[in-house]
Each structure stands twice: as C-alpha cells, then as structure tokens.
C-alpha cells in the first residue's frame, strides 16, 4: 500500500525540520513518497528544503505552484502524487510516534473507508485560556483535538453519506486516491471564490465526495498529528478573520447542492442558532460564533447566486 505524504508551503518555516524528522521517525518508509509543493518560498529557503528532501529515506519530489493559496498548491500535489492513500500535512504539522503504523493497521481492516480524520493536537507556543481551547475544539479545527472529537472519543466509522459528521482537518487529512480523482474532476463545479488565496475550504470539498463514491469516513485517534500554533494565533483579530473565512468557504460549497431560497434561509438560521446556543458562552466566544454565523450565511447566499 503506497502512501504519499503531501506538504505545501509558502514560507518554509523552521517547523519543517520537525515535520521531516517526524516522517523519518515513522520507521521504514518502503513504498512511501514525499511530495513537496513550493507555493512561493524565497530562493534561499527553497534550496534548504531541496537539500533536506534528498536526505529522506524514500522517494521525494519538489514541485512549484506559482498561483498563491492552499487550493492551488494542494491541487498540484494531488495531481502529482502516486500513492493509493494521500496523507496531507501542513508545514506546521508533525506526525506523532507510530502514526503511520496505526494508519496501515486501520486501512487494512477498513477497506470501505475513503477519508480519515486523525487525532490532531495543538502544540501551543503560548497556552490560551480554557474558553478558547473549547471554542477551538468545537468550532475552529485549526485549534484542534480533531474538531468536535475530544480525548474521550474513540475510533469511529461513519457509513457513506454521513461525511458531514466529520470535520475535515486540512493538515492531517488522510484520503484515498479515488476521492481526490473525483475532486479534481469536479473542480469546475466548485465556486470560484473558494480558490481565492487564503480562503480555504478545499478540505471540506474533498471530504464531501466520499459518500457519493460509496466510501465511509472515520475518526482514528491512534493516528496522531500535532499542529504547532505560534504566538498570535490566540488573538481575537486573527480568530475573527480565520473564522469568517472558514464559515464563508463552507457556505459557498452549498452551491453544489443547488438549494432553493427556502433551504438557504432554513440552513442559515439553523447554523446560527446551533452555534449561538452551544458552549462556550464566554463573551469573546459569542462574538466569534456570531462572526461564523454571518460568514456562513453570506457564503451560502453567494453560492446559491452562482458563486463564480
């Protein structure tokens, strides 16, 4: 079973060394490859990454994608990866010990699964308050513990069509090749606004295709991924921008469902009520949830209008 580790970066941060070390630390990498996409790295940093890739004990490739933004960069990695399974990693991720072995064991026992969310743990430079940790886990996957799945949640597999239960993690996402192939084929039907640099939403677009292919999705906590969160990621200004973009992107994706005006109103209202009525109830959390509700409604309305 060939696995492709896909890494996209526009800045080659210092955390890349920890990421590469964590891949090497998984043990024998026979049949694995690392596909690295340079999405605008300065020349000096690019040379360092090329040199480090040559030291890895597996096949590697270094690609460039001049169009800025994670959507274009990941699409390039998808088009060039050769693995049966694709393990998407951001440049601020690192694999936990034994993550690859845990993946192989799970995939062997569950051939019906097309998308996997691992357990993703935040590695904070500055420890945030408890309300923000809870908000991050429940609403903003960048702050992890794998979305709504806390430390007490065990391995879970959902049947085809239930992919919406799973919050796709972006960095850390593990997907079958056939899901990516379907995503690339459907790219023309995805709202153009989602391709805007830094908007995101690509991970959700990929996961949403698993059910249509008759594949299941799964949360597998034994596959552990860490996400480094530097100083500044806990600031309200950053959180407001991030959550607005995330929610707007997910609303835009409704363009593919061809919903009517009544459905737009029903879904927007349900999204707002469910967000505002659930914890945490800290004032800053309520503000951020309001921003998410407004962003989702705006994206949904834009998507229904064409989204192009």
MIFI-878595 format. One line per 2 residues: number of its first residue (from 1); their letters; for each residue x, y, z of N, C-alpha, C. Coordinates in Angstrom, 2 decimals, m for minus. Example, Ala and Ser with C-alpha at 12.3 -4.5 7.8 and 13.67 -1.06 7.14 Angstrom:
<recs>
1 = as = 13.19,m5.69,7.80,12.30,m4.50,7.80,13.20,m3.30,7.80  12.85,m2.25,7.08,13.67,m1.06,7.14,12.90,0.03,7.87
</recs>
This chain:
<recs>
1 = xx = 0.85,m1.20,0.00,0.00,0.00,0.00,0.88,1.24,0.00  0.89,1.98,m1.11,1.76,3.15,m1.24,1.09,4.38,m0.62
3 = xx = 1.83,5.11,0.18,1.35,6.32,0.84,2.16,7.51,0.35  1.46,8.57,m0.02,2.11,9.83,m0.40,1.90,10.85,0.70
5 = xx = 2.98,11.38,1.24,2.90,12.50,2.18,2.97,13.78,1.35  1.91,14.60,1.41,1.83,15.82,0.62,2.02,17.03,1.52
7 = xx = 3.02,17.86,1.20,3.34,19.02,2.02,3.36,20.25,1.13  2.58,21.27,1.48,2.57,22.53,0.75,3.07,23.64,1.67
9 = xx = 3.87,24.55,1.12,4.41,25.62,1.96,4.68,26.86,1.10  4.46,28.03,1.70,4.79,29.28,1.02,5.85,30.07,1.76
11 = xx = 6.44,29.46,2.79,7.42,30.21,3.59,8.53,29.34,4.17  8.41,28.02,4.09,9.43,27.11,4.61,9.83,27.47,6.05
13 = xx = 8.89,27.41,6.99,9.19,27.79,8.38,10.11,26.79,9.05  10.61,27.18,10.22,11.52,26.31,10.97,10.85,25.00,11.36
15 = xx = 9.52,24.98,11.46,8.80,23.77,11.84,8.93,22.66,10.80  9.38,22.98,9.58,9.54,21.94,8.56,10.52,20.87,9.00
17 = xx = 11.58,21.27,9.72,12.56,20.28,10.19,11.89,19.25,11.09  11.04,19.72,12.01,10.34,18.80,12.90,9.40,17.89,12.11
19 = xx = 8.77,18.43,11.07,7.88,17.62,10.24,8.66,16.53,9.51  9.76,16.89,8.87,10.57,15.89,8.18,11.11,14.84,9.15
21 = xx = 11.57,15.29,10.33,12.06,14.34,11.34,10.97,13.37,11.76  9.73,13.87,11.88,8.64,13.01,12.31,8.28,11.98,11.25
23 = xx = 8.44,12.32,9.97,8.20,11.35,8.90,9.27,10.27,8.94  10.53,10.67,9.05,11.62,9.70,9.14,11.45,8.81,10.36
25 = xx = 10.96,9.37,11.46,10.79,8.61,12.70,9.69,7.58,12.67  8.92,7.52,11.58,7.84,6.52,11.48,8.39,5.12,11.23
27 = xx = 9.68,5.02,10.95,10.26,3.70,10.68,10.46,3.52,9.19  10.57,2.28,8.73,10.79,2.05,7.29,9.72,2.74,6.45
29 = xx = 10.16,3.43,5.41,9.24,4.17,4.54,9.16,3.52,3.15  9.33,2.19,3.12,9.25,1.47,1.85,7.87,1.70,1.22
31 = xx = 7.85,2.07,m0.03,6.58,2.29,m0.72,5.98,3.66,m0.47  6.65,4.50,0.32,6.15,5.84,0.61,6.87,6.87,m0.25
33 = xx = 6.26,8.02,m0.39,6.90,9.14,m1.07,6.51,10.43,m0.37  7.36,11.44,m0.51,7.07,12.79,m0.01,7.00,13.72,m1.21
35 = xx = 5.85,14.37,m1.39,5.65,15.33,m2.46,5.58,16.71,m1.82  6.54,17.57,m2.14,6.60,18.91,m1.56,6.26,19.94,m2.63
37 = xx = 5.34,20.85,m2.31,4.92,21.90,m3.24,5.37,23.26,m2.71  6.23,23.91,m3.46,6.71,25.25,m3.16,5.68,26.24,m3.71
39 = xx = 5.02,26.97,m2.80,3.96,27.89,m3.20,4.38,29.35,m3.02  5.69,29.60,m3.22,6.18,30.97,m3.14,7.32,31.17,m2.16
41 = xx = 8.08,30.11,m1.87,9.19,30.19,m0.91,10.35,30.99,m1.52  10.98,31.83,m0.70,12.15,32.58,m1.16,13.27,31.61,m1.54
43 = xx = 14.13,32.04,m2.44,15.12,31.13,m3.04,16.00,30.42,m2.02  16.47,31.15,m1.00,17.32,30.52,m0.01,16.62,29.40,0.74
45 = xx = 15.38,29.65,1.13,14.61,28.62,1.82,14.32,27.44,0.92  14.08,27.70,m0.36,13.81,26.63,m1.31,15.01,25.70,m1.43
47 = xx = 16.22,26.28,m1.47,17.43,25.46,m1.57,17.58,24.56,m0.34  17.27,25.09,0.82,17.37,24.31,2.06,16.38,23.14,2.04
49 = xx = 15.17,23.39,1.58,14.17,22.33,1.53,14.59,21.25,0.54  15.08,21.64,m0.63,15.55,20.66,m1.63,16.64,19.78,m1.04
51 = xx = 17.58,20.40,m0.33,18.68,19.63,0.26,18.16,18.66,1.32  17.20,19.10,2.12,16.67,18.22,3.17,15.89,17.06,2.56
53 = xx = 15.14,17.32,1.50,14.37,16.25,0.86,15.29,15.12,0.40  16.48,15.47,m0.08,17.40,14.46,m0.58,17.89,13.52,0.52
55 = xx = 17.76,13.92,1.77,18.23,13.08,2.88,17.17,12.09,3.35  15.93,12.24,2.88,14.85,11.37,3.37,14.96,9.97,2.76
57 = xx = 14.70,8.94,3.56,14.86,7.55,3.10,13.65,7.04,2.32  13.21,7.82,1.34,12.08,7.41,0.50,12.10,8.26,m0.77
59 = xx = 11.22,7.96,m1.70,11.10,8.78,m2.90,10.61,10.18,m2.52  11.15,11.19,m3.19,10.71,12.56,m2.95,10.59,13.30,m4.27
61 = xx = 9.77,14.35,m4.26,9.69,15.24,m5.42,9.44,16.66,m4.93  10.03,17.61,m5.63,9.90,19.03,m5.29,9.20,19.71,m6.46
63 = xx = 8.01,20.26,m6.21,7.21,20.89,m7.25,7.02,22.37,m6.91  6.75,23.18,m7.91,6.45,24.60,m7.69,5.06,24.90,m8.23
65 = xx = 4.33,25.71,m7.48,3.00,26.16,m7.89,2.96,27.68,m7.73  3.02,28.41,m8.85,3.10,29.88,m8.76,1.81,30.55,m8.31
67 = xx = 0.66,29.92,m8.53,m0.59,30.53,m8.10,m0.67,30.48,m6.58  m0.81,31.62,m5.92,m0.81,31.62,m4.45,m2.07,31.00,m3.87
69 = xx = m1.94,30.40,m2.69,m3.10,29.86,m1.98,m3.07,28.36,m1.88  m3.62,27.86,m0.77,m3.57,26.43,m0.49,m4.37,25.62,m1.49
71 = xx = m5.44,26.20,m2.06,m6.24,25.47,m3.02,m5.37,25.03,m4.21  m4.67,25.99,m4.82,m3.83,25.68,m5.98,m2.67,24.77,m5.61
73 = xx = m2.06,25.02,m4.45,m0.91,24.21,m4.04,m1.30,22.76,m3.80  m2.41,22.55,m3.09,m2.82,21.17,m2.84,m3.25,20.48,m4.13
75 = xx = m3.91,21.22,m5.00,m4.33,20.62,m6.27,m3.11,20.11,m7.03  m2.03,20.86,m7.04,m0.80,20.42,m7.69,m0.26,19.16,m7.04
77 = xx = m0.31,19.10,m5.72,0.18,17.89,m5.04,m0.70,16.69,m5.36  m2.02,16.89,m5.44,m2.93,15.79,m5.77,m2.65,15.25,m7.17
79 = xx = m2.38,16.16,m8.09,m2.17,15.75,m9.48,m0.88,14.97,m9.67  0.07,15.15,m8.78,1.38,14.52,m8.95,1.66,13.36,m8.00
81 = xx = 0.85,13.20,m6.98,1.06,12.09,m6.04,0.71,10.76,m6.70  1.44,9.72,m6.30,1.22,8.40,m6.89,0.71,7.38,m5.89
83 = xx = 0.49,7.80,m4.67,0.07,6.86,m3.64,m1.38,6.44,m3.74  m1.66,5.27,m3.19,m3.04,4.81,m3.06,m3.77,5.63,m2.00
85 = xx = m3.03,6.05,m0.99,m3.54,6.93,0.06,m2.68,8.19,0.10  m3.32,9.33,0.36,m2.63,10.61,0.43,m2.76,11.17,1.84
87 = xx = m1.63,11.47,2.44,m1.56,11.99,3.81,m1.17,13.46,3.70  m2.15,14.36,3.89,m1.92,15.79,3.70,m1.37,16.39,5.00
89 = xx = m0.24,17.08,4.89,0.40,17.68,6.05,0.74,19.14,5.76  0.42,20.03,6.68,0.84,21.42,6.56,2.25,21.56,7.10
91 = xx = 2.88,22.70,6.78,4.28,22.87,7.18,4.44,23.14,8.67  3.32,23.26,9.39,3.40,23.41,10.85,2.84,22.18,11.57
93 = xx = 2.72,21.08,10.84,2.32,19.80,11.44,3.55,18.95,11.75  3.36,17.93,12.55,4.32,16.84,12.67,3.56,15.59,13.09
95 = xx = 4.05,14.44,12.65,3.39,13.18,12.96,3.76,12.71,14.35  2.78,12.15,15.04,3.05,11.53,16.33,3.73,10.18,16.13
97 = xx = 4.36,9.70,17.17,5.06,8.42,17.09,4.08,7.30,16.72  4.45,6.50,15.74,3.63,5.36,15.35,2.40,5.70,14.52
99 = xx = 2.31,6.94,14.04,1.12,7.35,13.27,0.97,6.54,11.99  2.08,6.31,11.29,2.00,5.58,10.02,1.61,4.12,10.26
101 = xx = 2.18,3.51,11.29,1.83,2.12,11.60,0.37,2.00,11.97  m0.14,2.97,12.74,m1.56,2.96,13.11,m2.44,3.11,11.88
103 = xx = m2.00,3.95,10.94,m2.77,4.11,9.70,m2.82,2.79,8.92  m1.67,2.15,8.73,m1.65,0.90,7.97,m2.56,m0.15,8.60
105 = xx = m2.54,m0.24,9.92,m3.37,m1.22,10.61,m4.84,m0.93,10.39  m5.22,0.35,10.50,m6.63,0.71,10.31,m7.07,0.49,8.87
107 = xx = m6.27,0.96,7.91,m6.65,0.86,6.50,m6.78,m0.59,6.06  m5.95,m1.45,6.59,m6.03,m2.88,6.24,m7.34,m3.48,6.71
109 = xx = m7.82,m3.05,7.88,m9.05,m3.61,8.45,m10.31,m2.93,7.93  m10.16,m1.76,7.25,m11.33,m1.00,6.83,m11.19,m0.57,5.37
111 = xx = m11.30,m1.51,4.45,m11.17,m1.15,3.02,m12.32,m0.29,2.51  m13.40,m0.17,3.31,m14.55,0.62,2.88,m14.39,2.10,3.15
113 = xx = m13.34,2.50,3.87,m13.14,3.89,4.27,m12.39,4.67,3.20  m12.88,5.88,2.89,m12.23,6.72,1.89,m11.59,7.98,2.46
115 = xx = m11.98,8.38,3.67,m11.42,9.57,4.29,m11.25,9.39,5.78  m10.10,9.79,6.30,m9.78,9.60,7.72,m9.40,10.94,8.34
117 = xx = m9.98,11.21,9.50,m9.54,12.34,10.33,m8.75,11.76,11.49  m7.47,12.09,11.62,m6.68,11.61,12.75,m6.97,12.45,13.99
119 = xx = m6.36,12.09,15.09,m6.41,12.95,16.27,m5.36,14.03,16.09  m5.80,15.28,16.15,m4.90,16.41,15.92,m4.81,17.22,17.20
121 = xx = m3.62,17.33,17.73,m3.41,18.03,19.00,m2.67,19.34,18.78  m3.14,20.39,19.43,m2.48,21.68,19.34,m1.19,21.68,20.14
123 = xx = m0.16,22.25,19.53,1.14,22.43,20.19,1.36,23.93,20.32  0.86,24.51,21.44,0.82,25.95,21.62,2.19,26.52,22.01
125 = xx = 2.54,27.63,21.39,3.69,28.39,21.88,3.29,29.17,23.13  2.07,29.71,23.12,1.52,30.43,24.27,0.20,29.75,24.65
127 = xx = 0.11,29.21,25.83,m1.09,28.49,26.26,m2.28,29.45,26.35  m3.40,29.16,25.66,m4.55,30.05,25.66,m5.48,29.77,26.84
129 = xx = m6.47,30.65,27.10,m7.44,30.39,28.17,m8.32,29.19,27.81  m8.98,28.63,28.83,m9.79,27.42,28.64,m10.93,27.63,27.65
131 = xx = m11.58,28.82,27.69,m12.71,29.04,26.78,m12.26,28.95,25.32  m11.03,29.44,25.05,m10.53,29.42,23.68,m10.18,28.00,23.25
133 = xx = m9.65,27.21,24.16,m9.38,25.81,23.84,m10.66,25.08,23.46  m11.72,25.34,24.24,m13.01,24.69,23.96,m13.58,25.20,22.65
135 = xx = m13.53,26.50,22.43,m14.03,27.06,21.18,m13.26,26.47,20.00  m11.95,26.38,20.15,m11.13,25.83,19.08,m11.49,24.41,18.75
137 = xx = m11.73,23.61,19.76,m12.07,22.20,19.51,m13.44,22.05,18.89  m14.40,22.88,19.30,m15.77,22.73,18.81,m16.02,23.41,17.48
139 = xx = m15.29,24.50,17.19,m15.66,25.31,16.03,m14.54,25.54,15.04  m13.34,25.68,15.49,m12.25,26.06,14.61,m11.19,24.97,14.64
141 = xx = m11.16,24.14,13.61,m10.31,22.96,13.64,m8.83,23.32,13.67  m8.49,24.55,13.34,m7.10,24.95,13.47,m6.63,24.85,14.92
143 = xx = m7.60,24.81,15.86,m7.23,24.71,17.26,m7.46,23.31,17.81  m7.92,22.47,17.00,m7.88,21.03,17.08,m8.37,20.32,18.33
145 = xx = m7.92,19.13,18.50,m8.43,17.94,19.14,m9.45,17.35,18.17  m9.15,17.54,16.86,m9.94,16.98,15.76,m11.40,17.39,15.82
147 = xx = m11.63,18.68,15.77,m13.00,19.18,15.72,m13.77,18.87,16.99  m14.94,18.28,16.83,m15.80,18.01,17.98,m15.38,16.75,18.75
149 = xx = m14.31,16.12,18.33,m13.92,14.85,18.96,m12.87,15.10,20.03  m13.30,15.03,21.27,m12.42,15.26,22.39,m11.63,14.02,22.75
151 = xx = m10.82,14.10,23.80,m9.95,12.98,24.17,m10.70,11.72,24.58  m12.00,11.84,24.91,m12.75,10.66,25.32,m13.41,9.92,24.17
153 = xx = m13.29,10.44,22.94,m13.93,9.82,21.78,m12.99,8.79,21.17  m13.49,7.59,20.96,m12.68,6.54,20.38,m12.85,6.43,18.88
155 = xx = m12.24,5.41,18.32,m12.30,5.19,16.87,m13.76,5.05,16.41  m14.10,5.78,15.35,m15.48,5.82,14.87,m15.48,5.77,13.34
157 = xx = m16.39,4.96,12.78,m16.54,4.87,11.33,m17.98,5.21,10.98  m18.16,6.14,10.02,m19.49,6.52,9.58,m19.76,5.92,8.20
159 = xx = m20.99,5.54,7.92,m21.32,4.95,6.62,m21.30,5.99,5.51  m21.31,5.55,4.25,m21.37,6.51,3.13,m22.56,7.45,3.28
161 = xx = m22.32,8.71,2.95,m23.39,9.69,3.06,m23.38,10.45,4.36  m22.59,10.01,5.33,m22.53,10.67,6.63,m21.25,11.47,6.79
163 = xx = m20.61,11.83,5.68,m19.34,12.54,5.75,m19.46,13.88,6.46  m20.66,14.46,6.48,m20.85,15.75,7.14,m20.63,15.68,8.64
165 = xx = m20.69,14.48,9.21,m20.44,14.34,10.65,m19.00,14.67,10.97  m18.13,14.43,10.03,m16.70,14.57,10.26,m16.21,15.95,9.86
167 = xx = m15.52,16.62,10.77,m14.91,17.90,10.43,m13.55,17.64,9.81  m13.36,17.87,8.51,m12.08,17.57,7.88,m11.00,18.49,8.40
169 = xx = m9.81,17.97,8.64,m8.78,18.76,9.31,m7.87,19.55,8.41  m7.95,19.40,7.07,m6.95,20.06,6.23,m5.62,19.41,6.47
171 = xx = m4.68,20.10,7.17,m3.43,19.48,7.53,m3.69,18.32,8.49  m3.35,17.10,8.06,m3.65,15.90,8.82,m4.66,15.01,8.11
173 = xx = m5.36,15.56,7.11,m6.35,14.80,6.37,m5.71,13.62,5.64  m6.37,12.47,5.69,m5.89,11.26,5.01,m7.00,10.78,4.08
175 = xx = m6.73,10.68,2.79,m7.77,10.39,1.83,m7.29,9.40,0.77  m8.24,8.62,0.26,m7.95,7.68,m0.82,m7.76,8.43,m2.15
177 = xx = m6.99,7.81,m3.02,m6.74,8.41,m4.33,m8.03,8.64,m5.11  m8.98,7.68,m5.06,m10.19,7.83,m5.87,m11.03,9.04,m5.44
179 = xx = m10.93,9.42,m4.16,m11.65,10.61,m3.69,m11.03,11.86,m4.30  m9.70,11.91,m4.33,m9.00,13.05,m4.92,m9.27,13.11,m6.42
181 = xx = m9.30,11.96,m7.07,m9.59,11.94,m8.51,m10.97,12.54,m8.78  m11.94,12.18,m7.95,m13.29,12.74,m8.10,m13.28,14.24,m7.83
183 = xx = m12.50,14.67,m6.86,m12.40,16.10,m6.54,m11.82,16.88,m7.73  m10.74,16.37,m8.32,m10.13,17.05,m9.46,m11.10,17.12,m10.64
185 = xx = m11.89,16.05,m10.82,m12.85,16.03,m11.92,m13.99,17.01,m11.70  m14.31,17.28,m10.41,m15.44,18.16,m10.10,m15.02,19.59,m9.85
187 = xx = m13.74,19.89,m10.04,m13.21,21.21,m9.69,m13.96,22.33,m10.41  m14.39,22.09,m11.66,m15.07,23.14,m12.42,m16.41,23.51,m11.80
189 = xx = m16.97,22.61,m10.98,m18.28,22.86,m10.37,m18.16,23.49,m9.00  m16.95,23.77,m8.57,m16.72,24.33,m7.23,m16.65,25.86,m7.35
191 = xx = m17.33,26.59,m6.47,m17.36,28.06,m6.56,m15.97,28.67,m6.69  m15.83,29.57,m7.66,m14.54,30.20,m7.89,m14.02,30.94,m6.68
193 = xx = m14.93,31.44,m5.83,m14.50,32.17,m4.65,m13.67,31.35,m3.70  m13.84,30.02,m3.74,m13.08,29.17,m2.85,m11.61,29.09,m3.24
195 = xx = m11.31,29.49,m4.47,m9.92,29.41,m4.92,m9.13,30.67,m4.57  m9.79,31.63,m3.97,m9.12,32.86,m3.58,m8.04,32.54,m2.55
197 = xx = m6.89,33.15,m2.72,m5.78,32.89,m1.81,m6.20,33.05,m0.35  m5.87,32.07,0.46,m6.06,32.05,1.91,m7.51,31.80,2.33
199 = xx = m8.43,31.62,1.39,m9.81,31.43,1.81,m10.03,30.04,2.38  m9.45,29.04,1.76,m9.60,27.67,2.28,m10.89,27.01,1.84
201 = xx = m11.25,25.94,2.53,m12.46,25.21,2.21,m12.22,24.00,1.32  m11.04,23.86,0.79,m10.72,22.75,m0.11,m10.85,21.40,0.59
203 = xx = m10.46,21.34,1.86,m10.54,20.06,2.57,m11.99,19.57,2.68  m12.90,20.49,2.96,m14.31,20.12,3.06,m14.86,19.67,1.71
205 = xx = m14.40,20.33,0.64,m14.84,19.94,m0.71,m14.40,18.52,m1.04  m13.21,18.14,m0.60,m12.71,16.78,m0.86,m13.51,15.76,m0.07
207 = xx = m13.66,15.99,1.23,m14.36,15.02,2.08,m15.80,14.81,1.65  m16.42,15.87,1.11,m17.84,15.78,0.77,m18.10,14.77,m0.34
209 = xx = m17.06,14.33,m1.04,m17.24,13.41,m2.17,m17.20,11.94,m1.76  m16.81,11.63,m0.54,m16.64,10.23,m0.15,m17.94,9.45,m0.24
211 = xx = m19.03,10.04,0.24,m20.31,9.34,0.25,m20.78,8.98,m1.15  m20.60,9.93,m2.10,m21.02,9.68,m3.47,m20.26,8.55,m4.13
213 = xx = m19.08,8.25,m3.60,m18.28,7.15,m4.13,m18.57,5.84,m3.40  m19.53,5.87,m2.47,m19.84,4.67,m1.71,m18.82,4.34,m0.64
215 = xx = m18.03,5.35,m0.22,m16.98,5.14,0.78,m17.39,5.75,2.12  m16.85,5.18,3.18,m17.12,5.66,4.53,m16.05,6.66,4.95
217 = xx = m16.30,7.34,6.06,m15.29,8.20,6.68,m15.06,7.73,8.11  m13.94,8.15,8.68,m13.58,7.64,10.01,m12.78,8.66,10.80
219 = xx = m12.94,8.59,12.11,m12.07,9.31,13.05,m11.20,8.25,13.73  m9.88,8.40,13.62,m8.95,7.38,14.12,m7.94,8.05,15.04
221 = xx = m8.19,8.06,16.36,m7.31,8.78,17.28,m5.92,8.18,17.43  m5.73,6.92,17.04,m4.40,6.32,17.13,m3.45,6.89,16.08
223 = xx = m4.01,7.53,15.06,m3.19,8.28,14.09,m3.07,9.70,14.62  m1.93,10.03,15.18,m1.76,11.29,15.91,m0.95,12.29,15.10
225 = xx = m1.47,13.52,15.00,m0.79,14.61,14.30,m0.78,15.83,15.22  0.36,16.48,15.32,0.48,17.71,16.12,0.44,18.93,15.20
227 = xx = m0.16,20.01,15.70,m0.27,21.26,14.96,0.35,22.37,15.80  1.47,22.91,15.34,2.15,23.98,16.06,1.40,25.29,15.88
229 = xx = 1.13,25.97,16.99,0.38,27.23,16.98,1.23,28.32,17.62  1.84,29.19,16.81,2.74,30.21,17.34,2.00,31.33,18.05
231 = xx = 2.76,32.16,18.74,2.22,33.34,19.40,1.45,34.18,18.38  0.28,34.66,18.77,m0.54,35.47,17.89,m1.76,34.73,17.37
233 = xx = m1.71,33.39,17.38,m2.85,32.63,16.89,m4.02,32.65,17.87  m3.77,33.15,19.08,m4.84,33.21,20.07,m5.47,34.62,20.14
235 = xx = m5.01,35.55,19.29,m5.54,36.91,19.31,m6.90,36.99,18.63  m7.78,37.83,19.16,m9.14,37.92,18.65,m9.18,38.39,17.20
237 = xx = m8.29,39.32,16.83,m8.29,39.79,15.44,m8.00,38.65,14.47  m7.03,37.83,14.81,m6.71,36.68,13.97,m7.88,35.70,13.92
239 = xx = m8.45,35.42,15.09,m9.56,34.47,15.16,m10.77,34.96,14.37  m11.04,36.26,14.41,m12.19,36.80,13.68,m12.00,36.60,12.18
241 = xx = m10.82,36.93,11.66,m10.56,36.75,10.23,m10.64,35.28,9.83  m10.01,34.42,10.62,m9.97,33.00,10.30,m11.37,32.39,10.27
243 = xx = m12.17,32.67,11.29,m13.50,32.07,11.36,m14.44,32.63,10.30  m14.29,33.89,9.95,m15.10,34.45,8.87,m14.78,33.75,7.56
245 = xx = m13.50,33.57,7.28,m13.10,32.91,6.04,m13.56,31.46,6.00  m13.38,30.76,7.11,m13.77,29.35,7.15,m15.26,29.18,6.91
247 = xx = m16.06,29.94,7.66,m17.51,29.79,7.56,m18.01,30.23,6.19  m17.44,31.28,5.65,m17.85,31.75,4.32,m17.54,30.68,3.27
249 = xx = m16.38,30.04,3.39,m16.00,28.99,2.45,m16.97,27.82,2.51  m17.34,27.40,3.70,m18.27,26.27,3.83,m19.66,26.65,3.30
251 = xx = m20.06,27.90,3.47,m21.33,28.34,2.91,m21.30,28.33,1.39  m20.18,28.75,0.81,m20.05,28.75,m0.64,m20.19,27.34,m1.23
253 = xx = m19.74,26.35,m0.50,m19.79,24.98,m1.00,m21.22,24.50,m1.22  m22.19,25.15,m0.59,m23.59,24.76,m0.80,m24.03,25.01,m2.23
255 = xx = m23.25,25.77,m2.99,m23.53,25.98,m4.41,m23.71,24.64,m5.12  m22.99,23.64,m4.68,m23.03,22.33,m5.35,m24.32,21.59,m5.06
257 = xx = m25.03,21.98,m4.02,m26.26,21.29,m3.65,m27.48,21.80,m4.40  m27.34,22.93,m5.10,m28.43,23.52,m5.87,m29.68,23.72,m5.00
259 = xx = m29.50,24.36,m3.86,m30.61,24.55,m2.94,m31.46,25.75,m3.36  m32.72,25.75,m2.91,m33.62,26.85,m3.17,m33.53,27.92,m2.09
261 = xx = m34.24,29.02,m2.28,m34.19,30.15,m1.35,m34.65,29.73,0.05  m35.71,28.88,0.13,m36.19,28.45,1.43,m35.13,27.63,2.16
263 = xx = m34.43,26.77,1.42,m33.38,25.96,2.03,m32.24,26.83,2.54  m31.91,27.88,1.79,m30.87,28.80,2.22,m31.24,29.43,3.56
265 = xx = m32.48,29.91,3.68,m32.94,30.53,4.92,m32.95,29.51,6.06  m33.44,28.31,5.79,m33.53,27.28,6.83,m32.13,26.88,7.33
267 = xx = m31.22,26.65,6.41,m29.88,26.22,6.80,m29.12,27.34,7.50  m29.24,28.56,6.99,m28.56,29.69,7.63,m29.05,29.91,9.05
269 = xx = m30.38,29.85,9.23,m30.95,30.03,10.57,m30.52,28.91,11.50  m30.56,27.68,11.00,m30.14,26.54,11.82,m28.69,26.63,12.23
271 = xx = m27.84,27.07,11.30,m26.41,27.20,11.59,m26.20,28.25,12.69  m26.88,29.40,12.57,m26.72,30.46,13.55,m27.22,30.04,14.92
273 = xx = m28.40,29.44,14.97,m28.98,29.04,16.26,m28.13,27.98,16.94  m27.71,26.97,16.18,m26.94,25.88,16.78,m25.60,26.38,17.30
275 = xx = m24.99,27.35,16.59,m23.72,27.90,17.04,m23.88,28.73,18.30  m24.86,29.64,18.28,m25.00,30.57,19.40,m25.52,29.90,20.66
277 = xx = m26.25,28.81,20.50,m26.88,28.17,21.66,m25.99,27.11,22.33  m24.81,26.89,21.81,m23.95,25.85,22.36,m22.69,26.47,22.98
279 = xx = m22.03,25.76,23.91,m20.87,26.33,24.60,m19.69,26.48,23.63  m18.70,27.29,24.03,m18.61,28.07,25.27,m19.41,29.38,25.19
281 = xx = m19.77,29.92,26.37,m20.60,31.12,26.44,m19.81,32.36,26.85  m18.50,32.27,26.77,m17.66,33.43,27.05,m17.97,34.54,26.04
283 = xx = m17.95,35.82,26.46,m18.30,36.92,25.54,m17.52,36.90,24.22  m16.21,36.64,24.29,m15.43,36.60,23.05,m15.87,35.42,22.18
285 = xx = m16.20,34.31,22.81,m16.67,33.15,22.05,m17.98,33.46,21.34  m18.88,34.15,22.03,m20.16,34.50,21.42,m19.96,35.44,20.22
287 = xx = m19.02,36.37,20.34,m18.70,37.25,19.22,m18.19,36.45,18.04  m17.27,35.53,18.29,m16.71,34.73,17.20,m17.75,33.83,16.57
289 = xx = m18.67,33.30,17.38,m19.72,32.46,16.82,m20.68,33.30,15.97  m20.91,34.54,16.37,m21.73,35.43,15.54,m21.06,35.71,14.21
291 = xx = m19.75,35.90,14.24,m18.99,36.12,13.01,m19.08,34.89,12.11  m18.99,33.71,12.69,m19.11,32.48,11.91,m20.49,32.37,11.26
293 = xx = m21.52,32.67,12.05,m22.89,32.57,11.51,m23.09,33.54,10.35  m22.59,34.77,10.50,m22.72,35.76,9.43,m21.93,35.34,8.20
295 = xx = m20.73,34.83,8.41,m19.90,34.39,7.29,m20.52,33.23,6.54  m21.08,32.28,7.28,m21.70,31.12,6.63,m22.91,31.55,5.81
297 = xx = m23.75,32.42,6.39,m24.94,32.90,5.66,m24.54,33.65,4.40  m23.51,34.49,4.49,m23.06,35.24,3.31,m22.54,34.30,2.24
299 = xx = m21.77,33.29,2.64,m21.25,32.33,1.67,m22.35,31.50,1.04  m23.34,31.11,1.85,m24.43,30.31,1.33,m25.25,31.10,0.30
301 = xx = m25.55,32.35,0.61,m26.32,33.19,m0.31,m25.52,33.43,m1.60  m24.23,33.68,m1.45,m23.36,33.87,m2.63,m23.33,32.59,m3.47
303 = xx = m23.22,31.46,m2.81,m23.18,30.18,m3.53,m24.45,29.92,m4.29  m25.61,30.21,m3.68,m26.88,29.99,m4.36,m27.06,30.92,m5.57
305 = xx = m26.37,32.07,m5.52,m26.46,33.01,m6.63,m25.52,32.63,m7.78  m24.73,31.60,m7.57,m23.80,31.15,m8.62,m22.41,30.90,m8.10
307 = xx = m21.97,31.74,m7.16,m20.70,31.51,m6.50,m19.48,31.62,m7.38  m19.61,32.07,m8.61,m18.47,32.11,m9.51,m17.74,33.44,m9.41
</recs>
